[in-house]
């Protein structure tokens, strides 16, 4: 589908990069669904890293919406599915310390 991308998580990242380069700014629901799609250990055991990286991008990129509790939840689930429990707990703590709704 997209040259150089072997799995779903990387395809999602490529699509978002393409959207942003065209000036299309997705909403928080779309971004949360992207995080969910990235967290598939069947497609790539390290997909949790992309999910967390994208969550971080939501916090730092002014073209993207701020993450909400659903965005964090999707990233936490991605980490848990890939047995990255320490990162899941770190994200939970971060979410509890200040997600704007």
C-alpha positions in Angstrom: 0.0 0.0 0.0 2.7 2.5 1.0 6.2 1.7 -0.1 8.6 1.0 2.8 5.9 0.3 5.3 5.4 -3.3 6.3 2.7 -3.1 8.9 -0.4 -1.2 10.0 1.2 0.9 12.7 3.7 2.4 10.3 1.0 2.9 7.6 -1.0 4.9 10.1 2.0 7.1 10.9 2.6 7.6 7.2 -1.0 8.6 6.6 -0.8 11.2 9.4 2.5 12.6 8.1 0.8 13.0 4.7 -2.3 14.7 6.2 -0.2 17.1 8.2 2.0 17.9 5.2 -1.1 18.8 3.3 -2.3 21.1 6.0 -5.1 18.8 7.2 -5.3 18.8 11.0 -7.1 15.8 12.4 -9.4 15.9 15.5 -8.8 14.2 18.8 -11.1 11.3 17.9 -9.2 10.6 14.7 -5.9 10.7 16.6 -7.1 8.4 19.3 -8.3 5.9 16.7 -4.8 6.1 15.2 -3.2 5.3 18.5 -5.5 2.3 18.8 -4.5 1.1 15.4 -0.9 1.5 16.2 -1.1 -0.7 19.3 -1.4 -4.1 17.5 1.2 -6.5 18.8 0.1 -9.0 16.1 1.3 -6.7 13.4 4.5 -5.5 15.2 5.6 -6.4 18.8 7.1 -2.9 19.1 4.0 -1.1 17.9 3.5 0.3 21.4 6.5 2.5 20.8 4.7 4.2 17.8 1.6 4.6 19.9 3.5 6.3 22.7 5.5 8.4 20.2 2.3 9.6 18.6 0.8 10.4 22.0 3.9 12.5 22.7 3.4 14.2 19.3 -0.1 15.1 20.3 1.3 17.0 23.3 4.0 18.8 21.4 2.7 19.5 17.8 0.5 22.6 17.6 -1.2 21.2 14.5 -2.6 18.3 16.5 -5.2 18.3 19.3 -4.2 17.8 22.9 -4.7 14.2 24.0 -7.6 13.4 26.2 -8.3 10.5 28.6 -9.3 8.3 25.6 -6.1 9.0 23.8 -4.1 8.1 26.9 -6.2 5.0 27.4 -5.5 3.8 23.9 -1.8 4.2 24.4 -2.0 2.4 27.8 -3.8 -0.5 26.2 -1.2 -0.6 23.4 1.6 -0.8 26.0 -0.3 -3.5 28.0 -1.0 -5.6 24.9 2.8 -5.6 24.1 3.6 -6.4 27.8 5.1 -3.0 28.4 3.5 -2.6 31.8 6.0 -0.1 33.2 5.3 2.3 30.3 1.5 1.7 30.7 1.8 2.7 34.4 3.8 5.8 33.6 1.2 6.9 31.1 -1.6 6.2 33.6 0.2 8.4 36.2 0.8 11.1 33.6 -2.9 11.0 32.6 -4.0 11.3 36.3 -1.7 14.2 36.8 -3.3 16.4 34.3 -5.2 15.6 31.2 -7.4 18.4 30.0 -10.8 17.2 28.9 
